[in-house]
Amino acid sequence: MKTTVETMDNGQKKVINPCAEPCLVERGMRVLGGKWKASILWHLQDGPVRFNDLARMLGGASKKMVDQRLKELEAQGLVTRHVINDRPIAVSYAITDFGRTALNILDQLKDWAEEHSI
């Protein structure tokens, strides 16, 4: 169903036939667009990383934020969590095959930002 915009007599715009579901770009952004999600995937591309090391790599993210984003990524099937030790608790995270499918997009985004000095 195609979305069209109609201008009413009072100058306001009215959307006709809106999409019942988010478009594909919006759906993709819901997966990768959360703050720190793309950076987490990027840092996991070379192999598993322990939680504290990953939190340090992200710099400005609090450990609570990193934990929340990792849980979201794990629920979406983009990363896996591996318990290394129970006491003291030590875990590492690795990117899944599904998560790796996003790396090409992130690499293109990195190149685009570099090319345009963003």
DSSP file (Angstrom, degrees, kcal/mol; ACC not computed):
  #  RESIDUE AA STRUCTURE BP1 BP2  ACC     N-H-->O    O-->H-N    N-H-->O    O-->H-N    TCO  KAPPA ALPHA  PHI   PSI    X-CA   Y-CA   Z-CA
    1    1 A M              0   0    0      0, 0.0     2,-0.3     0, 0.0    19,-0.1   0.000 360.0 360.0 360.0 127.6    0.0    0.0    0.0
    2    2 A K        -     0   0    0     16,-0.1     2,-0.4    17,-0.0     0, 0.0  -0.655 360.0-134.3 -87.9 137.2    1.5    3.3   -1.0
    3    3 A T        -     0   0    0     -2,-0.3     2,-0.3    12,-0.0    14,-0.2  -0.770  25.8-176.6 -90.5 132.0    1.4    6.3    1.3
    4    4 A T  E     -A   16   0A   0     12,-2.3    12,-3.4    -2,-0.4     2,-0.5  -0.927  17.6-140.8-126.0 154.4    0.3    9.6   -0.1
    5    5 A V  E     -A   15   0A   0     -2,-0.3     2,-0.4    10,-0.2    10,-0.2  -0.958  15.0-166.2-117.2 130.2    0.2   13.0    1.5
    6    6 A E  E     -A   14   0A   0      8,-3.0     8,-3.0    -2,-0.5     2,-0.5  -0.945  16.2-135.4-117.4 135.1   -2.7   15.4    0.7
    7    7 A T  E     -A   13   0A   0     -2,-0.4     6,-0.2     6,-0.2     5,-0.1  -0.796  23.2-145.7 -91.4 125.8   -2.7   19.1    1.5
    8    8 A M    >   -     0   0    0      4,-3.3     3,-1.9    -2,-0.5    -1,-0.0  -0.320  29.5 -97.9 -84.3 170.6   -6.0   20.2    3.0
    9    9 A D  T 3  S+     0   0    0      1,-0.3    -1,-0.1     2,-0.1    -2,-0.0   0.813 123.7  55.5 -58.7 -32.5   -7.7   23.6    2.5
   10   10 A N  T 3  S-     0   0    0      2,-0.1    -1,-0.3     1,-0.1     3,-0.1   0.405 121.2-106.7 -84.0   4.3   -6.3   24.9    5.8
   11   11 A G  S <  S+     0   0    0     -3,-1.9    -2,-0.1     1,-0.3     2,-0.1   0.288  78.3 130.4  91.7 -10.5   -2.7   24.0    4.7
   12   12 A Q        -     0   0    0     -5,-0.1    -4,-3.3     1,-0.1     2,-0.4  -0.439  56.5-123.1 -75.7 152.0   -2.3   21.0    7.0
   13   13 A K  E     -A    7   0A   0     -6,-0.2     2,-0.4    -2,-0.1    -6,-0.2  -0.769  20.7-160.8 -98.8 142.4   -1.1   17.8    5.5
   14   14 A K  E     -A    6   0A   0     -8,-3.0    -8,-3.0    -2,-0.4     2,-0.5  -0.984  14.2-134.7-124.6 129.2   -3.1   14.6    5.8
   15   15 A V  E     -A    5   0A   0     -2,-0.4     2,-0.4   -10,-0.2   -10,-0.2  -0.714  19.5-160.5 -86.8 128.8   -1.6   11.1    5.3
   16   16 A I  E     -A    4   0A   0    -12,-3.4   -12,-2.3    -2,-0.5    -2,-0.0  -0.911  68.1  -0.5-110.0 135.3   -3.7    8.8    3.1
   17   17 A N  S    S-     0   0    0     -2,-0.4    -1,-0.2   -14,-0.2     3,-0.1   0.944  81.2-163.2  55.7  57.1   -3.2    5.0    3.2
   18   18 A P        -     0   0    0      0, 0.0     2,-0.1     0, 0.0    -1,-0.1  -0.311  30.3 -90.3 -67.6 155.9   -0.4    4.9    5.8
   19   19 A C        -     0   0    0      1,-0.1     4,-0.1     2,-0.0   -17,-0.0  -0.411  25.3-143.4 -64.6 138.0    1.6    1.7    6.1
   20   20 A A  S    S+     0   0    0     -2,-0.1    -1,-0.1    -3,-0.1    -3,-0.0   0.787  86.4  30.1 -73.0 -27.0    0.1   -0.7    8.5
   21   21 A E  S    S-     0   0    0      1,-0.0    -2,-0.0    -3,-0.0    -1,-0.0  -0.875 101.0 -84.6-128.5 160.2    3.6   -1.8    9.6
   22   22 A P        -     0   0    0      0, 0.0    -2,-0.1     0, 0.0    -1,-0.0  -0.314  51.8-106.0 -61.7 148.3    7.0    0.0    9.8
   23   23 A C     >  -     0   0    0      1,-0.1     4,-2.3    -4,-0.1     5,-0.2  -0.194  35.2 -99.1 -68.4 168.9    9.0    0.1    6.5
   24   24 A L  H  > S+     0   0    0      1,-0.2     4,-2.4     2,-0.2     5,-0.2   0.853 123.0  53.7 -61.6 -37.1   12.0   -2.1    6.2
   25   25 A V  H  > S+     0   0    0      2,-0.2     4,-2.5     1,-0.2    -1,-0.2   0.938 110.1  47.7 -64.0 -45.0   14.4    0.7    6.9
   26   26 A E  H  > S+     0   0    0      1,-0.2     4,-1.8     2,-0.2    -2,-0.2   0.899 111.1  51.0 -62.1 -40.9   12.6    1.5   10.2
   27   27 A R  H  X S+     0   0    0     -4,-2.3     4,-1.0     1,-0.2    -1,-0.2   0.905 111.2  48.1 -64.2 -40.5   12.6   -2.2   11.1
   28   28 A G  H >X S+     0   0    0     -4,-2.4     4,-2.5     1,-0.2     3,-0.5   0.900 109.7  52.4 -65.1 -40.3   16.3   -2.4   10.5
   29   29 A M  H 3X S+     0   0    0     -4,-2.5     4,-2.7     1,-0.2     5,-0.2   0.819 101.8  60.5 -66.7 -30.1   16.9    0.7   12.6
   30   30 A R  H 3< S+     0   0    0     -4,-1.8    -1,-0.2    -5,-0.2     4,-0.2   0.835 112.0  39.9 -65.0 -30.8   15.0   -0.8   15.4
   31   31 A V  H << S+     0   0    0     -4,-1.0    -2,-0.2    -3,-0.5     3,-0.2   0.925 133.6  19.5 -81.9 -48.4   17.5   -3.6   15.6
   32   32 A L  H  < S+     0   0    0     -4,-2.5     6,-0.7     1,-0.1    -3,-0.2   0.618 109.6  75.1 -98.5 -15.3   20.7   -1.7   14.9
   33   33 A G     <  +     0   0    0     -4,-2.7    -3,-0.2    -5,-0.3    -1,-0.1   0.559  62.7 111.6 -84.6  -8.6   19.8    1.9   15.8
   34   34 A G  S >> S-     0   0    0     -5,-0.2     3,-1.8    -4,-0.2     4,-0.6  -0.335  86.3 -84.2 -64.2 146.9   19.7    1.7   19.6
   35   35 A K  T 34 S+     0   0    0      1,-0.3    -1,-0.1     2,-0.1    -2,-0.1  -0.303 111.8   1.5 -56.6 128.2   22.4    3.7   21.3
   36   36 A W  T 3> S+     0   0    0     -3,-0.1     4,-2.4    -4,-0.1    -1,-0.3   0.155 100.3 107.6  81.5 -12.9   25.7    1.6   21.5
   37   37 A K  H <> S+     0   0    0     -3,-1.8     4,-2.3     1,-0.2     5,-0.2   0.952  81.4  43.3 -61.1 -51.0   24.2   -1.5   19.7
   38   38 A A  H  X S+     0   0    0     -6,-0.7     4,-2.4    -4,-0.6    -1,-0.2   0.895 114.2  51.8 -62.3 -39.8   26.2   -0.9   16.4
   39   39 A S  H  > S+     0   0    0      2,-0.2     4,-2.3     1,-0.2    -1,-0.2   0.888 108.0  52.0 -64.4 -39.0   29.4   -0.1   18.4
   40   40 A I  H  X S+     0   0    0     -4,-2.4     4,-1.2     2,-0.2    -2,-0.2   0.949 110.9  46.7 -62.3 -48.6   29.0   -3.3   20.4
   41   41 A L  H  X S+     0   0    0     -4,-2.3     4,-0.5     1,-0.2     3,-0.5   0.907 110.9  53.5 -59.3 -41.1   28.6   -5.4   17.3
   42   42 A W  H >< S+     0   0    0     -4,-2.4     3,-1.0     1,-0.2     4,-0.2   0.904 108.7  48.4 -60.9 -42.4   31.6   -3.7   15.7
   43   43 A H  H 3< S+     0   0    0     -4,-2.3     3,-0.4     1,-0.2    -1,-0.2   0.686 109.4  53.9 -73.7 -17.4   33.8   -4.4   18.7
   44   44 A L  H >< S+     0   0    0     -4,-1.2     3,-1.4    -3,-0.5    51,-0.6   0.484  80.2  94.0 -92.5  -3.2   32.8   -8.1   18.7
   45   45 A Q  T << S+     0   0    0     -3,-1.0    -1,-0.2    -4,-0.5    -2,-0.1   0.769  83.7  50.0 -64.7 -25.7   33.7   -8.7   15.1
   46   46 A D  T 3  S-     0   0    0     -3,-0.4    -1,-0.3     1,-0.3    -2,-0.1   0.453 125.7 -64.4 -93.7   0.1   37.2  -10.0   15.9
   47   47 A G  S <  S-     0   0    0     -3,-1.4    -1,-0.3    46,-0.0    46,-0.1  -0.755  77.6 -29.1 140.8 173.4   36.2  -12.5   18.5
   48   48 A P        -     0   0    0      0, 0.0     2,-0.4     0, 0.0    46,-0.2  -0.205  52.9-162.4 -58.8 145.6   34.6  -12.8   22.0
   49   49 A V  E     -B   93   0B   0     44,-2.4    44,-2.6    -5,-0.0     2,-0.1  -0.996  19.4-118.4-132.7 135.9   35.2  -10.0   24.4
   50   50 A R  E  >  -B   92   0B   0     -2,-0.4     4,-2.5    42,-0.3    42,-0.3  -0.396  31.1-112.6 -70.3 151.5   34.7  -10.0   28.2
   51   51 A F  H  > S+     0   0    0     40,-2.1     4,-2.6     1,-0.2     5,-0.2   0.904 114.2  46.9 -53.4 -52.0   32.1   -7.7   29.6
   52   52 A N  H  > S+     0   0    0      1,-0.2     4,-1.9    39,-0.2    -1,-0.2   0.875 112.7  50.3 -63.0 -37.3   34.4   -5.3   31.4
   53   53 A D  H  > S+     0   0    0      2,-0.2     4,-2.2     1,-0.2    -1,-0.2   0.906 111.0  49.2 -65.7 -40.8   36.7   -5.0   28.4
   54   54 A L  H  X S+     0   0    0     -4,-2.5     4,-1.7     2,-0.2    -2,-0.2   0.914 108.7  52.6 -64.7 -42.8   33.8   -4.2   26.1
   55   55 A A  H  X S+     0   0    0     -4,-2.6     4,-0.7     1,-0.2     6,-0.3   0.890 110.4  48.6 -60.4 -39.4   32.5   -1.6   28.5
   56   56 A R  H >< S+     0   0    0     -4,-1.9     3,-0.8     1,-0.2    -1,-0.2   0.889 107.3  55.5 -67.2 -39.0   36.0    0.1   28.4
   57   57 A M  H 3< S+     0   0    0     -4,-2.2    -1,-0.2     1,-0.2    -2,-0.2   0.841 105.0  53.4 -61.5 -33.0   36.1   -0.1   24.6
   58   58 A L  H 3< S-     0   0    0     -4,-1.7     2,-1.9     1,-0.2    -1,-0.2   0.657  84.4-173.5 -80.8 -15.8   32.8    1.8   24.5
   59   59 A G  S << S+     0   0    0     -3,-0.8    -1,-0.2    -4,-0.7    -2,-0.1  -0.363  70.1  44.1  67.0 -83.1   34.1    4.6   26.7
   60   60 A G  S    S+     0   0    0     -2,-1.9     2,-0.4    -3,-0.1    -1,-0.2   0.488  91.4  98.2 -80.4  -2.9   31.1    6.8   27.3
   61   61 A A  S    S-     0   0    0     -6,-0.3     2,-0.1    -3,-0.2    -3,-0.1  -0.681  71.0-128.7 -89.6 136.5   28.6    4.1   28.0
   62   62 A S     >  -     0   0    0     -2,-0.4     4,-2.5     1,-0.1     5,-0.2  -0.411  24.4-114.1 -73.9 159.0   27.8    3.1   31.6
   63   63 A K  H  > S+     0   0    0      1,-0.2     4,-2.6     2,-0.2     5,-0.2   0.864 119.0  55.4 -62.0 -34.8   28.0   -0.6   32.6
   64   64 A K  H  > S+     0   0    0      2,-0.2     4,-2.3     1,-0.2    -1,-0.2   0.919 109.0  46.6 -62.8 -43.4   24.3   -0.6   33.1
   65   65 A M  H  > S+     0   0    0      2,-0.2     4,-2.6     1,-0.2     5,-0.2   0.914 112.2  49.9 -65.2 -43.6   23.7    0.7   29.6
   66   66 A V  H  X S+     0   0    0     -4,-2.5     4,-2.5     1,-0.2    -2,-0.2   0.922 111.1  50.2 -60.8 -44.0   26.2   -1.8   28.1
   67   67 A D  H  X S+     0   0    0     -4,-2.6     4,-2.1     1,-0.2    -2,-0.2   0.915 111.2  48.6 -60.7 -44.4   24.4   -4.6   30.0
   68   68 A Q  H  X S+     0   0    0     -4,-2.3     4,-2.0     2,-0.2    -2,-0.2   0.923 113.2  46.4 -62.7 -45.3   21.0   -3.5   28.7
   69   69 A R  H  X S+     0   0    0     -4,-2.6     4,-2.8     1,-0.2    -1,-0.2   0.891 110.9  52.3 -67.1 -38.3   22.1   -3.3   25.1
   70   70 A L  H  X S+     0   0    0     -4,-2.5     4,-2.5    -5,-0.2    -1,-0.2   0.896 108.5  51.1 -63.9 -39.0   23.8   -6.7   25.3
   71   71 A K  H  X S+     0   0    0     -4,-2.1     4,-2.4     2,-0.2    -1,-0.2   0.903 111.5  47.9 -63.6 -40.6   20.6   -8.2   26.6
   72   72 A E  H  X S+     0   0    0     -4,-2.0     4,-1.8     2,-0.2    -2,-0.2   0.934 113.0  47.3 -63.9 -46.6   18.7   -6.6   23.7
   73   73 A L  H  <>S+     0   0    0     -4,-2.8     5,-2.7     1,-0.2     6,-0.9   0.878 112.5  50.0 -63.4 -37.7   21.2   -7.9   21.2
   74   74 A E  H ><5S+     0   0    0     -4,-2.5     3,-1.2     4,-0.2    -1,-0.2   0.922 109.7  50.4 -66.3 -43.8   21.2  -11.3   22.8
   75   75 A A  H 3<5S+     0   0    0     -4,-2.4    -1,-0.2     1,-0.3    -2,-0.2   0.822 110.0  51.4 -62.9 -31.5   17.4  -11.4   22.6
   76   76 A Q  T 3<5S-     0   0    0     -4,-1.8    -1,-0.3    -5,-0.1    -2,-0.2   0.499 117.3-115.1 -84.2  -4.4   17.5  -10.4   19.0
   77   77 A G  T < 5S+     0   0    0     -3,-1.2    22,-0.4    -4,-0.4    21,-0.3   0.673  84.9 115.7  81.8  17.4   20.0  -13.2   18.2
   78   78 A L  S   <S+     0   0    0     -5,-2.7    18,-2.4    -6,-0.2     2,-0.3   0.743  77.6  22.5 -91.3 -25.5   22.9  -10.9   17.3
   79   79 A V  E     -C   95   0B   0     -6,-0.9     2,-0.3    16,-0.3    16,-0.2  -0.941  66.8-142.1-136.1 159.7   25.2  -11.9   20.2
   80   80 A T  E     -C   94   0B   0     14,-2.7    14,-2.0    -2,-0.3     2,-0.4  -0.923  12.8-139.0-120.7 151.2   25.7  -14.8   22.5
   81   81 A R  E     -C   93   0B   0     -2,-0.3     2,-0.4    12,-0.2    12,-0.2  -0.910  15.3-169.8-111.0 133.4   26.7  -14.7   26.2
   82   82 A H  E     -C   92   0B   0     10,-2.8    10,-2.5    -2,-0.4     2,-0.6  -0.987  17.8-138.5-127.0 123.4   29.2  -17.2   27.6
   83   83 A V  E     +C   91   0B   0     -2,-0.4     8,-0.3     8,-0.2     3,-0.1  -0.708  21.4 178.1 -81.4 120.3   29.8  -17.6   31.4
   84   84 A I  E     +     0   0B   0      6,-3.1     2,-0.3    -2,-0.6     7,-0.2   0.857  68.6   3.3 -87.3 -42.0   33.5  -18.0   32.0
   85   85 A N  E   > -C   90   0B   0      5,-1.7     5,-2.3     1,-0.1    -1,-0.3  -0.998  51.4-153.2-149.2 142.0   33.4  -18.1   35.8
   86   86 A D  T   5S+     0   0    0     -2,-0.3     3,-0.3     1,-0.3    -1,-0.1   0.860  81.4  63.7 -83.9 -38.3   30.7  -18.1   38.4
   87   87 A R  T   5S+     0   0    0      1,-0.5    -1,-0.3     2,-0.1     2,-0.1  -0.953 120.4  13.7-135.6 115.1   32.7  -16.6   41.3
   88   88 A P  T   5S-     0   0    0      0, 0.0    -1,-0.5     0, 0.0     2,-0.1   0.706 112.3-116.6 -68.0 153.6   33.5  -13.9   40.7
   89   89 A I  T   5 +     0   0    0     -3,-0.3     2,-0.4    -2,-0.1    -3,-0.2  -0.338  40.6 173.5 -62.3 131.7   31.1  -13.7   37.7
   90   90 A A  E   < + C   0  85B   0     -5,-2.3    -6,-3.1    -2,-0.1    -5,-1.7  -0.978   1.9 174.5-141.7 126.0   32.9  -13.3   34.4
   91   91 A V  E     - C   0  83B   0     -2,-0.4   -40,-2.1    -8,-0.3     2,-0.3  -0.924  13.5-158.4-130.6 155.7   31.2  -13.4   31.1
   92   92 A S  E     -BC  50  82B   0    -10,-2.5   -10,-2.8    -2,-0.3     2,-0.4  -0.923  10.0-144.4-128.6 159.3   32.2  -12.9   27.5
   93   93 A Y  E     -BC  49  81B   0    -44,-2.6   -44,-2.4    -2,-0.3     2,-0.3  -0.946  12.6-171.9-125.0 144.7   30.1  -12.0   24.5
   94   94 A A  E     - C   0  80B   0    -14,-2.0   -14,-2.7    -2,-0.4     2,-0.3  -0.968  27.6-112.0-134.2 150.2   30.5  -13.1   20.9
   95   95 A I  E     - C   0  79B   0    -51,-0.6   -16,-0.3    -2,-0.3     2,-0.1  -0.602  33.0-135.8 -79.7 141.2   28.8  -12.0   17.7
   96   96 A T     >  -     0   0    0    -18,-2.4     4,-2.2    -2,-0.3     5,-0.1  -0.370  27.5-101.9 -87.9 172.1   26.6  -14.6   16.0
   97   97 A D  H  > S+     0   0    0      1,-0.2     4,-0.9     2,-0.2    -1,-0.1   0.899 127.3  51.5 -60.0 -39.5   26.4  -15.5   12.4
   98   98 A F  H >4 S+     0   0    0    -21,-0.3     3,-0.8     1,-0.2     4,-0.4   0.913 108.2  51.3 -62.9 -42.5   23.2  -13.4   12.2
   99   99 A G  H >4 S+     0   0    0    -22,-0.4     3,-1.7     1,-0.2     4,-0.4   0.868 102.3  60.6 -61.6 -36.9   25.1  -10.5   13.9
  100  100 A R  H >X S+     0   0    0     -4,-2.2     3,-1.1     1,-0.3     4,-0.5   0.773  90.3  69.5 -62.4 -25.8   27.9  -10.8   11.3
  101  101 A T  T << S+     0   0    0     -4,-0.9     4,-0.4    -3,-0.8    -1,-0.3   0.735  96.6  54.1 -65.9 -19.4   25.4  -10.1    8.6
  102  102 A A  T <> S+     0   0    0     -3,-1.7     4,-2.2    -4,-0.4    -1,-0.3   0.640  86.7  81.5 -86.2 -15.4   25.1   -6.5    9.9
  103  103 A L  H <> S+     0   0    0     -3,-1.1     4,-2.6    -4,-0.4     5,-0.2   0.851  86.8  55.4 -63.0 -35.4   28.9   -5.8    9.8
  104  104 A N  H  X S+     0   0    0     -4,-0.5     4,-2.2    -3,-0.2    -1,-0.2   0.911 108.9  48.5 -62.5 -41.2   28.8   -5.0    6.1
  105  105 A I  H  > S+     0   0    0     -4,-0.4     4,-2.3    -3,-0.2    -2,-0.2   0.928 112.8  47.7 -62.8 -45.5   26.2   -2.3    6.7
  106  106 A L  H  X S+     0   0    0     -4,-2.2     4,-2.4     1,-0.2    -2,-0.2   0.866 109.8  52.8 -66.1 -36.2   28.3   -0.9    9.6
  107  107 A D  H  X S+     0   0    0     -4,-2.6     4,-2.3     2,-0.2    -1,-0.2   0.910 110.2  47.8 -65.0 -41.8   31.4   -0.9    7.5
  108  108 A Q  H  X S+     0   0    0     -4,-2.2     4,-2.6     2,-0.2    -2,-0.2   0.891 111.0  51.3 -65.1 -39.3   29.6    1.0    4.8
  109  109 A L  H  X S+     0   0    0     -4,-2.3     4,-2.5     2,-0.2    -2,-0.2   0.909 109.8  49.9 -63.0 -42.1   28.3    3.5    7.4
  110  110 A K  H  X S+     0   0    0     -4,-2.4     4,-2.3     2,-0.2    -2,-0.2   0.925 112.2  47.3 -61.0 -46.0   31.8    3.9    8.7
  111  111 A D  H  X S+     0   0    0     -4,-2.3     4,-2.8     2,-0.2    -2,-0.2   0.899 111.7  50.6 -63.5 -41.5   33.1    4.6    5.2
  112  112 A W  H  X S+     0   0    0     -4,-2.6     4,-1.8     2,-0.2    -2,-0.2   0.918 111.5  47.7 -63.0 -44.3   30.3    7.0    4.5
  113  113 A A  H  <>S+     0   0    0     -4,-2.5     5,-2.7     1,-0.2     4,-0.2   0.891 114.1  47.5 -64.0 -39.7   31.0    9.0    7.7
  114  114 A E  H ><5S+     0   0    0     -4,-2.3     3,-1.1     3,-0.2    -2,-0.2   0.918 110.6  51.5 -67.1 -43.5   34.7    9.1    6.9
  115  115 A E  H 3<5S+     0   0    0     -4,-2.8    -1,-0.2     1,-0.3    -2,-0.2   0.835 117.6  38.4 -63.1 -33.7   34.1   10.2    3.3
  116  116 A H  T 3<5S-     0   0    0     -4,-1.8    -1,-0.3    -5,-0.2    -2,-0.2   0.252 108.1-121.1-103.6  11.7   31.9   13.1    4.4
  117  117 A S  T < 5       0   0    0     -3,-1.1    -3,-0.2    -4,-0.2    -4,-0.1   0.879 360.0 360.0  51.1  45.7   33.9   14.0    7.6
  118  118 A I      <       0   0    0     -5,-2.7    -4,-0.1    -6,-0.2    -1,-0.1   0.435 360.0 360.0 -87.0 360.0   30.9   13.4    9.8
